[in-house]
Amino acid sequence: MPSLPLRKQYRALPAPVRGCCDAFTVQPGHDVSVPALAATLGTTDTDVDAHVRHLTGTGLVRPEPGGRYRMPPLFWARAAKELQRRPGRRQLLTERFGDWCLGHARAAAAIVAPYRTPYPAKIAHLDPAAIAFPTPAAALDWLANERVTLLALAHDRKDTDPHLVWLLVDALRVLFDVRGGLDDRITADGIALDCAVRAGDPVWLSHAWRRTGWSQYDWGHHAAADDAFQQAIQSATGIDDTRTRIIATASATEGLATIYAAEGDIDQALRLLDAHQGVFTAHGDNRSQGLSALTTAVILINAQRPRDALPVLSIASDMLIRAGGTDPYHATRVGLETGRALTALGDHDAAKFILAMALQQMVTLGLPRGHATAARYLGDLAMRLGCLPEARAYYETAADLYAHLGDHTHTVITDLLNRIDNLQTRRGPRATTAVRTAAGARRP
């Protein structure tokens, strides 16, 4: 076939194989999986696998890592042009593919974050109840593997179907929260904000601005984060439901408190957080109360007040337990921050035990972002004890994980590794003193 013009190559294919080519052209990502193609065509994985083998045998489709396949751009353009002659079929395939992406993304988000209340969605071409993931880790893996496709679909449909796109990005947020990926997260935030503006929904707007604020904060852009949190509070004033409005306002205010703390105004940060603790309590939102307490504790630890942080961490743990154990990531984060506080207080044995337990839990849960944080804190503890080889091992683990996640924290860890290299060339008491001060307080 390679000697034939593309049009003749396409038309020489058996009809079912041409149908498979149609399915390739309605997904905007670089590559696609057999299950996605099967759902788009409304057929079985077995049938699609046979069609894909035919296409790979003729060189019209290339296999990619992870059981995915890619159609070369020129042949993709030819197949897309042929499908444009049949607008009804193109519309059907487009809807099926969108439903497959949305149904699986929402199912994955639901098992990873069961505490979330999903937005209403209409999925016509498959039964969402039939979609299941065996574990939260498997659901996160699915989101990670389909991340590029989901973001490409969101970008492709943002002008024509903002509701679909909002729901896709909302589901992806679960992946970013527990596995990182700041660059993609900021891209998704921009798409979500655009959809919220188009929809004019104050709930969407408040959530989109708040999420944008946290992404800008994690990037280190405090002024942009402050503006986003203020916009979230302003948008929340238009929310009709009282409980939703109050909690949206309190959540955005928590972001403002974090900025105050990062810029050194600890008292104002704590005042803002304390004022809204009662809001979560009054509305029975144990998880939000636990997260607010965790934020307060982190601020106290960073302000060199680890002893004050410990009882607050106890409150955070209690609230997350009362939430039914639906948020294991943040529950384990409480353990990490407890270990960090104990490290600062000099209770090194207890700190090491708690941090090691938290690290193992993050590994068991399949949460590399938490694994990286645990390795970082254990590296800090080893630095305080002057154990440079142990510190290096933990920092190298953290740096690799952060780099893989696309988290810019890996540059901070790289700086610490460089400091270890410098310290190892020194001798005597001054080296030990420098080692113990190299892991000073910083934002986690």
Order of alpha helices (4+ residues) and beta strands (2+ residues): alpha-alpha-beta-alpha-alpha-beta-beta-alpha-alpha-alpha-alpha-alpha-alpha-alpha-alpha-alpha-alpha-alpha-alpha-alpha-alpha-alpha-alpha-alpha-alpha
